[in-house]
Amino acid sequence: DTGVSQDPRHKITKRGQNVTFRCDPISEHNRLYWYRQTLGQGPEFLTYFQNEAQLEKSRLLSDRFSAERPKGSFSTLEIQRTEQGDSAMYLCATEALEGQGRGSGANVLTFGAGSRLTVL
Amino acid sequence: DQQVKQNSPSLSVQEGRISILNCDYTNSMFDYFLWYKKYPAEGPTFLISISSIKDKNEDGRFTVFLNKSAKHLSLHIVPSQPGDSAVYFCAASKTSYDKVIFGPGTSLSVIP
């Protein structure tokens, strides 16, 4: 499978616990994004990386959230002291900055299937 | 502040007819626009895109129209097929290397 892989697919946790999600990108993709999606809403931008550098973090993201992409490969998204409002689907997407898919000029993201978080 | 809006949460169309999904945006700095399709339990998948130098882009049964002065774009699917039933997200970015902002989505049901 050469797609974007996310783990775990579903996580149930109690309020106050820490959770970590992992994303394994398509190997040649330089950019990696994290989005959050709640019911009836579109993906909401959280943060993104180019290689190992974190380019931007949404101001909506509290300091309980942290993301890393060591060595520009896989990425982790950690949520500390989870709250019920953190319940959502966390989507990872990656993008190639060169080559196929950029012919239109647009940044085409390839998404993983997501990690669903339920905070009780 | 939602920069990309899809004001119709849902749409039902008969098989074989045209589906028209609409999208409005507020940020005049957006220059690239994309449509993604999402099936349940899967991540969104890219469908078609357009840059602001064009007003139309076509790919098979899918055509995207852009009216930059009205800050409006639409996705036409002709003819609609039951397999097109999914949630469609409109998305935009300022440059081809900037972050992508998504709308809330429109759920399309194509009735056989």
Interface residues (C-beta under 8 A of the other chain):
Chain A: V4 Y33 Y35 G40 Q41 G42 P43 E44 F45 Y48 L55 E56 L91 A93 L97 R102 S104 G105 A106 N107 V108 L109 T110 F111 G112 A113 G114
Chain B: V4 Q6 P9 Y32 F33 L34 Y36 A41 E42 G43 P44 T45 F46 S49 I50 S51 N57 F89 A91 S93 S96 Y97 D98 K99 V100 I101 F102 G103 P104 G105
